[in-house]
Amino acid sequence: MQSKELDKLYGVRRENDEYHLGKSPISIDGDKVYIGNEQYIKSKGLLELLFKKNPDPKYITNTDMKVYEKILDSTNVHRKHFADDGDLRKCNSNKFDNIIEPLFKTGSGILPRYKVVKRGYGLLPRYKVAKSHGSLKDFVYWNDPNELVGRLRLLVAERSAGNNAHDNEITSMIEELREDRYIY
């Protein structure tokens, strides 16, 4: 396997002449994979998930996904600093978007909740965050003019405070309100 195919963020790494996955040592012996104090049955799909940056879905079974979720929970390789209550280590990668995030995402919306110890959700309201998938963005469509006007007020206040980053959004909101004949 070439090194450009190996997952250096969520995969196995070498540390002091040992191999680790997250906070746990990993070894492979025959048809078993040993991670920490646990042993798992080795399969092509599980090895794809553990080592590759872009695992091939044709090898991955539902059993492999369940085992991989259990491994992620025990090693915390998907969390910052491998901490049990750490935030998810988000990355614009196919592996995160298609495999890791769906395992830990609960609910839906612009600011998804993840299986993690309850803590504060930050200062930004949900409608101020757009999740990036490469160059694509998830856009919010307003169906209530009151919400649109509330957002417009916030952006105008930011603009008057010196933040000019939202000029295009302000313009499009004003156009939307004009098209629906809320303003003239």
Disulfide bonds with the S-S distance in Angstrom:
none
